[in-house]
Amino acid sequence: SIGTQTGGVLFDSGVQGQAASFDGVDDKFEITNFPWPIESYTLSWWQNPKSLIDSNQRIGKDGDTFYLHTTATGAIWGGFNASERFNYTEIPAGTMEVDIWSYFTFSYDGTTGKFYKDGNLIASKAMPTKPLPFTDFSFHQTHGLIDEVRIYDTVLTPAQILQEYDDTKPPEPILSYDFENNFQDSSGYDNHG
């Protein structure tokens, strides 16, 4: 399986090395002829959106296969089989945030879908209808950065998902000024101005 890009996907600083940078208009990265493991799998990725609008940050393939997108408030709709997917109340507003790197994981064990953010389970739902077989998968209508995409043909345990997050997350800063109406260091090292 070889991934192809269209629309001019660029590269920018990522969580580990470089990340793919999407313009939110016509950039697309697609993997074709990939025999998706529909019986059980885990999909994980880092994402840093530059904007959120309804139905952007699209990942997957629409239809009764894996598919995810956001709302303007950062809620997420995802899974497969439209009647069994996670909806905006199950993965609520603020889950995806503009200009913040987050590590997302979706796992499916044949009957249950689970969604994690930064290594922590945030939603679990019965998904008894198996997805249709599919071989195409893409990142499209995405505005921002995507990094460290991984697909496993097994369900990672919560401990493995947390370990993946810890192994790939960016280092914590020793100094961080956000200048939110103050001169306070938010790194935890108390280097206040």
BATI-728081 format. One record per residue (C-alpha): residue number from 1; x, y, z. Coordinates in nm, 4 decimals. Layout:
<nodes>
{node NUM {X Y Z}}
...
</nodes>
This chain:
<nodes>
{node 1 {0.0000 0.0000 0.0000}}
{node 2 {0.1417 0.3321 -0.1029}}
{node 3 {0.0022 0.6616 0.0145}}
{node 4 {-0.0491 0.9394 -0.2359}}
{node 5 {-0.1113 1.3067 -0.1806}}
{node 6 {-0.3023 1.5540 -0.3904}}
{node 7 {-0.3566 1.9263 -0.3610}}
{node 8 {-0.0112 2.0074 -0.2279}}
{node 9 {0.0135 1.8533 0.1192}}
{node 10 {0.3218 2.0100 0.2799}}
{node 11 {0.5390 1.9247 0.5788}}
{node 12 {0.5839 2.1191 0.9013}}
{node 13 {0.7172 2.0557 1.2511}}
{node 14 {0.5386 1.7630 1.4085}}
{node 15 {0.5240 1.5703 1.7328}}
{node 16 {0.8131 1.3529 1.6141}}
{node 17 {1.0129 1.5141 1.3339}}
{node 18 {0.7789 1.6382 1.0635}}
{node 19 {0.4022 1.6208 1.0217}}
{node 20 {0.1789 1.6415 0.7153}}
{node 21 {0.0280 1.9885 0.6825}}
{node 22 {-0.3159 2.0179 0.5186}}
{node 23 {-0.4713 2.3433 0.3913}}
{node 24 {-0.8369 2.2529 0.4591}}
{node 25 {-0.9319 2.3119 0.0959}}
{node 26 {-0.8051 2.0512 -0.1471}}
{node 27 {-0.5182 1.8711 0.0276}}
{node 28 {-0.5635 1.4978 0.0625}}
{node 29 {-0.3510 1.1999 0.1644}}
{node 30 {-0.4940 0.8664 0.0584}}
{node 31 {-0.3906 0.5069 0.1116}}
{node 32 {-0.5335 0.2681 -0.1466}}
{node 33 {-0.5330 -0.1096 -0.1834}}
{node 34 {-0.4894 -0.1525 0.1897}}
{node 35 {-0.6776 -0.4557 0.3266}}
{node 36 {-0.8252 -0.2932 0.6362}}
{node 37 {-0.8518 -0.5375 0.9308}}
{node 38 {-1.2284 -0.5124 0.9911}}
{node 39 {-1.2581 -0.7815 1.2602}}
{node 40 {-1.0521 -0.5906 1.5154}}
{node 41 {-0.8100 -0.3030 1.4884}}
{node 42 {-0.6653 0.0090 1.6455}}
{node 43 {-0.6072 0.3379 1.4635}}
{node 44 {-0.4037 0.6132 1.6293}}
{node 45 {-0.2756 0.9542 1.5194}}
{node 46 {-0.1626 1.2934 1.6460}}
{node 47 {-0.3598 1.5944 1.5240}}
{node 48 {-0.3210 1.9711 1.5582}}
{node 49 {-0.6083 2.1486 1.3781}}
{node 50 {-0.5666 2.5079 1.2600}}
{node 51 {-0.9430 2.5615 1.2381}}
{node 52 {-1.2639 2.3778 1.3177}}
{node 53 {-1.5781 2.4015 1.1095}}
{node 54 {-1.8665 2.1589 1.0803}}
{node 55 {-1.7664 1.8463 0.8908}}
{node 56 {-1.3945 1.9158 0.8617}}
{node 57 {-1.0920 1.7259 0.9950}}
{node 58 {-1.2141 1.4240 0.7966}}
{node 59 {-1.0392 1.0925 0.8422}}
{node 60 {-1.1344 0.7642 0.6794}}
{node 61 {-1.3802 0.6719 0.4085}}
{node 62 {-1.7461 0.7631 0.4188}}
{node 63 {-2.0113 0.4922 0.4148}}
{node 64 {-2.0211 0.1899 0.6406}}
{node 65 {-1.6447 0.1927 0.6892}}
{node 66 {-1.4402 0.3903 0.9423}}
{node 67 {-1.5072 0.7636 0.9194}}
{node 68 {-1.4509 1.0582 1.1503}}
{node 69 {-1.5089 1.4328 1.1360}}
{node 70 {-1.5520 1.7250 1.3753}}
{node 71 {-1.7924 2.0070 1.4463}}
{node 72 {-1.7058 2.3756 1.4752}}
{node 73 {-1.6993 2.3276 1.8546}}
{node 74 {-1.4493 2.0388 1.8457}}
{node 75 {-1.6993 1.7583 1.9041}}
{node 76 {-1.6266 1.4396 1.7090}}
{node 77 {-1.8528 1.2109 1.5112}}
{node 78 {-1.6904 0.8799 1.4224}}
{node 79 {-1.6903 0.5057 1.3808}}
{node 80 {-1.8784 0.3203 1.1090}}
{node 81 {-2.2390 0.2284 1.0344}}
{node 82 {-2.4173 0.5629 1.0682}}
{node 83 {-2.6643 0.4357 1.3293}}
{node 84 {-2.3880 0.3072 1.5601}}
{node 85 {-2.1197 0.5759 1.5255}}
{node 86 {-2.0137 0.7974 1.8135}}
{node 87 {-2.2067 1.1210 1.7944}}
{node 88 {-2.1444 1.4770 1.9080}}
{node 89 {-2.2791 1.4219 2.2582}}
{node 90 {-2.0691 1.1093 2.3171}}
{node 91 {-1.7450 1.2785 2.2079}}
{node 92 {-1.8424 1.6349 2.3044}}
{node 93 {-1.7364 1.9886 2.2227}}
{node 94 {-1.3781 2.0698 2.3162}}
{node 95 {-1.2447 1.7218 2.2409}}
{node 96 {-1.0477 1.8591 1.9452}}
{node 97 {-0.8934 2.2013 2.0032}}
{node 98 {-0.7402 2.4507 1.7604}}
{node 99 {-0.3591 2.4818 1.7752}}
{node 100 {-0.3220 2.2018 2.0315}}
{node 101 {-0.1597 1.8664 1.9598}}
{node 102 {-0.3787 1.5763 2.0734}}
{node 103 {-0.3276 1.2030 2.0419}}
{node 104 {-0.6418 1.0192 1.9261}}
{node 105 {-0.7064 0.6456 1.9198}}
{node 106 {-1.0037 0.4473 1.7944}}
{node 107 {-1.0203 0.0737 1.8638}}
{node 108 {-1.2732 -0.1883 1.7596}}
{node 109 {-1.2879 -0.5440 1.8964}}
{node 110 {-1.5693 -0.6803 1.6785}}
{node 111 {-1.8518 -0.5573 1.9028}}
{node 112 {-1.7356 -0.2393 2.0806}}
{node 113 {-1.5767 0.0823 1.9619}}
{node 114 {-1.3593 0.2854 2.1988}}
{node 115 {-1.2247 0.6368 2.1556}}
{node 116 {-0.9263 0.7754 2.3455}}
{node 117 {-0.7716 1.1202 2.3740}}
{node 118 {-0.4139 1.1573 2.4982}}
{node 119 {-0.4119 0.7950 2.6156}}
{node 120 {-0.7345 0.8210 2.8191}}
{node 121 {-1.0624 0.6503 2.7302}}
{node 122 {-1.3310 0.9131 2.6686}}
{node 123 {-1.6053 0.7078 2.4988}}
{node 124 {-1.7088 0.3445 2.4562}}
{node 125 {-2.0059 0.2190 2.2587}}
{node 126 {-2.1553 -0.1055 2.1325}}
{node 127 {-2.0993 -0.1367 1.7578}}
{node 128 {-2.2320 -0.4839 1.6788}}
{node 129 {-2.2631 -0.4312 1.3014}}
{node 130 {-1.9249 -0.5014 1.1472}}
{node 131 {-1.7912 -0.2480 0.8962}}
{node 132 {-1.8006 -0.3294 0.5282}}
{node 133 {-1.4651 -0.4407 0.3861}}
{node 134 {-1.2687 -0.1498 0.2448}}
{node 135 {-0.9250 -0.0789 0.1041}}
{node 136 {-0.9141 0.3021 0.0778}}
{node 137 {-0.8483 0.5388 0.3638}}
{node 138 {-0.7720 0.9113 0.3610}}
{node 139 {-0.7171 1.2368 0.5449}}
{node 140 {-0.9115 1.5075 0.3624}}
{node 141 {-1.0938 1.8353 0.4278}}
{node 142 {-0.8438 1.8648 0.7101}}
{node 143 {-0.6953 2.1983 0.8114}}
{node 144 {-0.3863 2.1546 1.0247}}
{node 145 {-0.1259 1.8941 1.1055}}
{node 146 {-0.1399 1.5125 1.1217}}
{node 147 {0.1488 1.3031 1.2553}}
{node 148 {0.2417 0.9502 1.3623}}
{node 149 {-0.0544 0.7662 1.2031}}
{node 150 {-0.0604 0.3991 1.3018}}
{node 151 {-0.2961 0.1115 1.2231}}
{node 152 {-0.2777 -0.2178 1.4120}}
{node 153 {-0.4609 -0.5379 1.3240}}
{node 154 {-0.5393 -0.5945 1.6901}}
{node 155 {-0.7001 -0.4038 1.9748}}
{node 156 {-0.4370 -0.2350 2.1852}}
{node 157 {-0.4961 -0.2511 2.5590}}
{node 158 {-0.5494 0.0733 2.7534}}
{node 159 {-0.1951 0.0331 2.8918}}
{node 160 {-0.0528 -0.0042 2.5393}}
{node 161 {-0.2440 0.3020 2.4182}}
{node 162 {-0.1145 0.5079 2.7099}}
{node 163 {0.2382 0.3807 2.6404}}
{node 164 {0.2065 0.4830 2.2723}}
{node 165 {0.0979 0.8292 2.3866}}
{node 166 {0.3878 0.8582 2.6315}}
{node 167 {0.6388 0.7331 2.3723}}
{node 168 {0.5353 0.9789 2.1010}}
{node 169 {0.4225 1.2912 2.2870}}
{node 170 {0.6310 1.6047 2.2535}}
{node 171 {0.8571 1.6926 2.5459}}
{node 172 {0.7165 1.9249 2.8102}}
{node 173 {0.8574 2.2785 2.7919}}
{node 174 {1.0661 2.4117 3.0776}}
{node 175 {0.9340 2.7608 3.0063}}
{node 176 {0.5953 2.8520 2.8592}}
{node 177 {0.4465 3.2014 2.8397}}
{node 178 {0.0999 3.2165 2.6822}}
{node 179 {0.0573 3.5902 2.7600}}
{node 180 {-0.3078 3.5446 2.8506}}
{node 181 {-0.3339 3.8861 3.0190}}
{node 182 {-0.0455 3.7928 3.2499}}
{node 183 {0.3237 3.7116 3.2590}}
{node 184 {0.2891 3.3718 3.4238}}
{node 185 {0.4959 3.0688 3.3272}}
{node 186 {0.2533 2.7822 3.2592}}
{node 187 {0.5268 2.5148 3.2380}}
{node 188 {0.5076 2.4323 3.6075}}
{node 189 {0.8612 2.5593 3.6745}}
{node 190 {0.7407 2.8985 3.8111}}
{node 191 {0.9603 3.1149 3.5861}}
{node 192 {0.7199 3.4084 3.6204}}
{node 193 {0.7969 3.7507 3.4722}}
</nodes>
